[in-house]
Amino acid sequence: MRAYIIQRLLQGVIVLFLVTVVIFLVMRLLPGDPILLYLTQDEFSAASVSDEKIAAMRHEFGLDKPLPVQYIDWAGNVFRGDLGKSIMFGTKVTSEIGRSLPVTLHLGLLAYALSIIFGIPLGIIAAVRQGKFADTLTTTIANIGVTAPVFWFGILLIYVFSAYLDWLPTYGYTSPFENFGLSTLQSIMPVLSLMLFPLAGIARQTRSSMLEVVRQDYIRTAYAKGLREWVVIMRHALKNGLIPVVTMAGTMARRLLGGMVLVENVFNIPGLGRLTTDAIFSQDYEVVQGTILVVAIIVLVVNLIVDISYGWFDPRIRYS
């Protein structure tokens, strides 16, 4: 196991290197100059821009150096824990990520946990009650969740619960440590929007895998011994039925990160997705590279946890 984890970590380093190279090149191949874009945000500032000021800022951010030198300098700073300075905010990228990442983690982890907590039981009930009302209802909800765009569902929630019923605030974010009640109200619609797709995917996969498991001979033997239905399901069928669900849960975690970008923009939430979007539009190289690096690390950690968890669900799996 230890050798396998070390191997995966080394592979992760290679993946991170490739990701950073790609995003570095993509950002610099985009048309436009981030310094000029920053200095000409309005007519007043555009009129006072001089070539000397542009050259000075390009030198300050190292944009006057050759591309290989820029990347080497940036990568060297990353190893020292310095992700650079934001052109847009004039602050450290680590500070901006430090402010936005907890927001994304709060909403993302809450949505992910609720997706698993409700998705797996719904899938089990649908499998056990195949062809009945519970199965039909779960399948319908799952199909809607898989096909409905997350931004459309978020806008629909805003229309119903904010514009029409006036029950929930339309946008914004408050830390639960500052005002727990307001934070809860502001989190309801974003979390519902985020958890729709993962909930649907996990419920569908759980139903499918459980239907396959309950048809196995050892499950029939357990029923023949006179065990109660839920004892058979929970003690004998569930653990084997969850192996494909673990894979699906890992995939849903990655999809949820993508959904955060849309949800944070729909609900005006100052999270990592919103920060990345704003940085892309303003061509803030350092912020984009920093946020993508953080997201890539999160994805690699999720993949590693999923791979390791296989051994717990199925002891026959051995890592080498």
N, C-alpha and C positions, 0 to 999 in steps of 0.2 A: 504493500500500500504506500509506504513512504517513497519508494522508488518511482511509483506511478505518479504521485503528487509532484515530486521534483521534476519528472519528465513533463508533466502538464504545465508547470510553472515556467519551464524553459521554453516550451512552445508558446506560452502566453507572451513572453518577452519578445519573441520573434513577431508575433501577431501585432503587438503594440508598436513595434518598430515600423512595420509595414503600414499600419493605420496612420501613424504620425507622418510618414513620408507622403502618403497619398493625400491626406488633408492639407499638408503643407503646400504641395504642388498645386492642388485644385484651387486653394484660396488665392495663390499668386498668379494663377492663369486667368482668373476672372478679370474682365475689363474694368478699368477705373483705378484710381489712386486713393487709398484710404486716408492719406494725409490731406489731400486736396478735398476729399469728401467731407472730412471733419472740419476743415477751415472755412468751407463755403456752405455752411448749413443755412445761412440766411443772407439776405442782400447786404446787410450792414457789414458782416464779417467778410463776405466775398470781396467787397470793395477795398478792404484793408489788407488783403493777402498779397504778400510779395514773394518773389522767387527766393529771397534769402530766408524768409520764415519757413517756406516749404522745405528748403534744403536743410535747415536747422532741425526741423522735426523729423525728417527722414533719417538724419544722422542720429538723433536721439533714440529712435526706435530701431536703428540698425538696418533700415531698409535701403541704404545706399551701398550695402555690401553685396557681393555675389551670392546667389541662392544657396550653393553648398555651404558657404561660410555662415549664412543666416541660420540654416538648419542645425549645423554643428553647435553654434552658439546657443540656440534655443534648447537643443537636447542636453547640452552640458548644464545649463541652468536648471532643467527639469530634474536632473539627478541630484541637484542641491536643494530641491524643493521650491524652486522659483519658476513659476509659469509665465513670467514676463509682466509687462505693464499694459493696461488697456488704453488704446487710443481714444475710445469713446468716453470713458469715465475718468481717465488719468490716474487710476488707482491700480494696485496690484491685482492680477488676475486671480490669485489665490483668495484675496479678500472678497471679490465678487462671487466666486464659486462657493466660498464659505458661507455667504449670505443666502445664496439661492439653493444650494444642495439640500439643506435640511428641509426646506419647503417641499421639494420634489420627493425626498425620501418619506416625509410624513404622509403625503397624499398617496404616493405610489405603494408604499408598504401596507397602508390601510386598505387600499383597493385590492391589492394582491391577496392579503390575508382573508378578506371577506369573500373574494372569488373562490378561494380554496374551501373556506368554511361552509359556504352555501353550495358551491358547485359539486363537490364530491357527494354529499348527501342527496342532492337532487338527482345525480346520475345513478346512485344506488337505488333510490326509490323507483326511478323510471325503469331500471332493469328488473327489479323484483316484481313490479306491477306492469310488466310489458303488455301493451295493447289496451290498458285501462286509462282512466281519465288522468291519473298522475303522470303516466308516460306521455300521453298526448300533450298535456300542458307543458311538461318539461321540454319536450322536443320542439314545441312551438316557440317557447321562450329562447331556447338555444339557437334555433334557426334565425330568429329575429336578431339576436345578439351577434351572431357571426356575420350577418349581412349588413346591419345598420352601421353607417359611418359614425365614428366616435364624435366628430364635430357636429354632425346633424343631430345626434341624440342629445348632446349638450345644449344646443340651441333650442331643441324641443323642450327640455327641462326648464330652461330660462323662460320660455314663453308660458309654460303651464304654471310653474311654481313661483315665478317672480312677477311676470307681467300680468297674468290673469288672476291668480289666487293671492299674490302678494304675501306669500308665506316665507320666502327665503331671499337673502340678499343676492343681487344679480352677479356681482363680481367682487374681487378683492380677497385678501388672505390676512388672517391674524393668527399669530402663534398661540397654541393652546396654553402656553405658559403665561401669556399676557392676559388673555380673556378666553377661558375655556368654552363658555356658552356661545360667544360670537364665532369662535373658531369652528365649533361643531356645526353651526348653521351655515357658515361659508363653505364648509368641506363637503356637505351632503351632495350637492349636484356634481361637483368635480369628481368625487369618489364614485358616484353612480355611473357617470359617463365612462370613467376609466375601467370599472369592473365589469361592464356589460360584456365586452368581447372575451376576456379571460374566463369569466363565469360560464359563458356559453360553451367555449371550447373545452373547459375542464368537465362540465356536465356531460357533454356529448361523448368525450373520450371515456369517462367513467362508465357511462351506460354501455358503450360498445364493448369495453374490456370485461365488465362484469357479466354481460350476457354470454360472452365466450367462456368465462371461468365457470359459471353455474351449470354449464352443460358437461363439465368434466366428470369422469367416473368417481373421483374421490368425493365430489360434492353429493352425488347420488348416494354414495355409501354413507355419508354423514346423515342425510335425510333418512336412510333406511334404518339407522341406529335409533331413530326417534328423537333426534335433536330438534330443538325449535328452530324456526326459519331464521330469526335474527341471530341466533347463536351460530348457525352454519355460515351465514353471510359475514358476520363480523370476525369470527375466529378462523374460518377456513378459506373463504373466498376473497375477502377484502385485500389481504396482503398481496396475493398474487395478481389480483385485478388492478392494483394501484401501480404496478411497474410501468405500463404504458402511460399512465396518468402523470408520473414523475417527469417523463420526457415532455409531455404536453405542458406541464406546469413551467418547465424551464423555457419552453418556446413562448408561453404566454408572458413570462417575465420580460423577455426581450421585446415582445410586441407592446407591452405596457409602457416601456421606456419611449417608444415611438409615439404612443398615444398621449404621453405627457406633453409633448410639444404642442399638439393641437389643443388639448384641454387647457393648458396654461394660457394660451393665446385667446381662447374663447372666453374664459372666465377672468382674464387679466390677472393672473397669478404670477408673482415674481419668483418663479422657480428656474431650474436649470434649462428647461426647454424654452422658456420665454427669453432667457439670457442668450441662448444660442441663436435663436431667431433674430433678435435685435442685433447681435454681433455680425451675423451673416449679411444682413441688409446694410449695415454700416461698414462692412469689410474690416472688422476689427480682428485682425489675424490672430493675435495672441489669445483673445478670449475664445474664439472658435476652436483653436488648437487645444486649449486647456479643457474646454467642456467636452469635446469629442474624446480626449484622452481619458477623462474621468468616466464617461459613459462606456468606453471600451473596457476599462478595468472592471466596472460593475458587471458587464456582460461576461467577461472571462471568469469572474468569481462565481457568478450564477451557474455557468456551465460546469465548473469544477465541483460545486456542491451537488448538482444533479448527478454527475457521473459517480461521485463517491456514494451517494444515497442508494444507487442501484444495489450495492453490496448488502445493504441492510434489508432491502425488500426481497432480494433473492440471494441467499447464501451461496448458491452455486456459482455466482459470478466471482471470479478471481482476477485481481489486477496484477499485471506484471510489466 
